[in-house]
Structures are given as structure tokens and as C-alpha cells.
Amino acid sequence: MRIGMLGTGIVGQTIGSRLVQLGHEVMMGSRAEANPTAITWARKEGRHASFGTFANAAAFGEIVFNCTLGSASLEALQQAGAHNLANKILIDTANPLDYSTPIWTLTVCNTDSLGEQIQRTFPDARVVKTLNTMNCNVMVDPGKLSQRTDVFVSGDDIEAKATVISILRDWFGWQSVIDLGDISTSRGVEMFVVLWQDLRTWSSSHRFNIRVVS
Amino acid sequence: MRIGMLGTGIVGQTIGSRLVQLGHEVMMGSRAEANPTAITWARKEGRHASFGTFANAAAFGEIVFNCTLGSASLEALQQAGAHNLANKILIDTANPLDYSTPIWTLTVCNTDSLGEQIQRTFPDARVVKTLNTMNCNVMVDPGKLSQRTDVFVSGDDIEAKATVISILRDWFGWQSVIDLGDISTSRGVEMFVVLWQDLRTWSSSHRFNIRVVS
């Protein structure tokens, strides 16, 4: 499958590399056409990997991942272009974190969320929020943890969510996917990230996740 | 031990009853001196249970639990009186939820938290935020779940936290208590409650909790 990967950070690289390993064609998009990080990544990953602008990557992908910084996601998606996102599944992994404060805060929360903002701004995209509640190494390899843990999906488009649940299971190995409901449930998973940061400090590691136990 | 229980709701009743079962003396405090719920509860629980105003209960307790509605906690604690809380461990279990909106929101979050507000307003109280991330039946009986799960503590007073960790372990049966850090980490656990609500809808039950898996 052709995947558009928006964002050249560690999340985009990690998911992108996993998708290339699985045999998919991945174009990594960034603000500049020739982003050095994207070029290096594409060279390393070989013939199934390429790079371009946000618009190039969004146009290329049958499915598009948003792995940009949450605080810059709306602008990046504007550059990607609504027409390049229309009718496509847009997997939003971003957290709207403001890193400028001593204790990181969210740029949107409580009465709104980045997931909702993206869906409102791009009503023809089929937005599914997922994977934002763990480190990227866990995202693509949940089996490395000592127990089964959970990943969440939020979105208004039932079919898009079903496809994303299959992707999470079949491509990344998630055995347990919790469908929280419509895109407004992005609020909870984005606000969870504040606790996630405290848990990272507590555990001195990025390699953990939560499991819901009943 | 003498415990002041602020709040007559299901959380105050459940924790209060557990403490009475354990042999402690519990006074349930409320706005009115003769709150019908508190009277009924105290009659049911017998000679170790009593009731009074917030100020009566806070004065009575060697340790004080805040189990009021989060949106009303500061006012309740003002009625309890700073002098009645001074130098005492104040276990804050409340969540600052606004139930008036279709999707519940928090009255404070992101750049502040109820836990921090309480500690700032009552600097002589030894505030420990805990138990706000699960239903009250799980709070006092975590062993009912199918696996060990986690409870969090946040607070500036190291000795107070150590005492609360012992209380959680010895009185309620929590085998795993995660010390998140100072009182500012109340933000994360309070903001988690939005995801908790979505999980409650998903699971159609209050009886669950999370476990951190590495």
C-alpha cells in the first residue's frame, strides 16, 4: 500500500521504517521538499522509501499518517492540502504539547482536542486518532512489553476505524484495540499524555504502556 | 485512628464504611450539621461512625479525606477551616468535574489542578492526591480486579506520602502504589479522568483500573 507519512521526527521515522519493512511504499513529507532528515531516512530505507513536501506525501498516500508535532499539525495539514486528504484515512498520532513551559502543557484540551480540530478543519478526511498514548517504539512493537497492553482508537467514521484497527493488529501486532467512540474521545487520550509524562519520569524509561484491567 | 471524612457522596460513604470496618472512628462532615445522608450512614455503621459539619469532621480527624465534589472542594475545605487542617494529612480524592456539559469537562486543568489549588490555599495542610483515578469500589478493594493494578500518589510532603502509601497498602490492599512526584503531578491524574469516563462507557462498568506495564 502507498502511505503518506507527515512528519520527519522520531515517530514518523519509526512508523515509516516499520511500514517499509512490511513491504509498503512510504513517502515522508515535510515542510521543505528536500528535508535532510527525510533524505537520510529514505536513503537508509531503500527503494520503497521516498520523500517530498507535505502535499507530495499526502497526494502519494492511500492512507496518511499525521506524525507532526501536535502544536504544528494543523498548519502542516493545511500545507498537505484538503484535496490531498479528502476521502482518505488520516491516522492522527500527534499530541498538542507545548514544550516551552517547565511542566509541559497542552495547547488544546478539555473542551476540544487536536483530533477534533483536524476533523473539523478537514471534514472530508476520515480522521482516526490512535497511537498517541505510548512511545513510538511501543507503537510499532507492542509485543516487546511483558504483557498485553491496550491501544485506543477515536473517530467518527466507523469503516475507517475498522480499517485502522486491522492495521494496528496486522501491521503492528496490537492484540487489544479499544474503540473509545467518536472523535471527541480524542480529548481523553490527548489529556492522558500529561500522566504519561509523569510515568516516564517515574519509570526512567519510554518503554511502557497501560493495560485496562477489569 | 480518628478520621475526618469530608463529603457524604458515594466516595465518602464507601471509604468511610471501609475505615469503620477496619476499626477506625470516622466522622462524616457535610455543609449542614444534620445532613440526612450522613445521619443514615452513621446509624448504619454503628458506634464508630458519627457526623457533623465539615469543621467538626476536620477537627475530629487525625487524618482528613476530601471526598467532596471537586468543583465544590475548595469551598468545603474553607468551611472545614484552615486551622482544623493544619499539620494534618489531607487525602484528596476529588476530581474537578463539571457535570453540566454533555461531555463532562474539568473546571481546572493543564496549567493547574485541584490538588495544587488545595495545597496553595491550605499551605499548612499536608495534601496528598490519590485514589481519584478509579471508582470507589475499586479504591477500597483493588483485589477484586483480575490482576494487580496501580494507584498513584502526588504530594509535596514526603513523610505524608509515605504514610498515605502505608494506608493504601495496609488498609485498602493496594500492592502497587506509584509515587508520581510533587503536587503538580495532580494535573496528570486529574486529566486522566476524561479517558476514565470514556473507558467506563466502553466497558459498561465502573469496575476497572489501569496497570502500567513495562
Interface residues (C-beta under 8 A of the other chain):
Chain A: T101 I103 T105 L106 C109 N110 T111 L145 S146 Q147 T149 F152 I178 D179 L180 G181 S184 T185 R187 G188 V189 M191 F192 V194 L195 W196 Q197 D198 L199 T201 W202 S203 S205 R207 F208 N209 I210 R211 V212 V213 S214
Chain B: T101 I103 T105 L106 C109 N110 T111 L145 S146 Q147 T149 F152 I178 D179 L180 G181 S184 T185 R187 G188 V189 M191 F192 V194 L195 W196 Q197 D198 L199 T201 W202 S203 S205 R207 F208 N209 I210 R211 V212 V213 S214
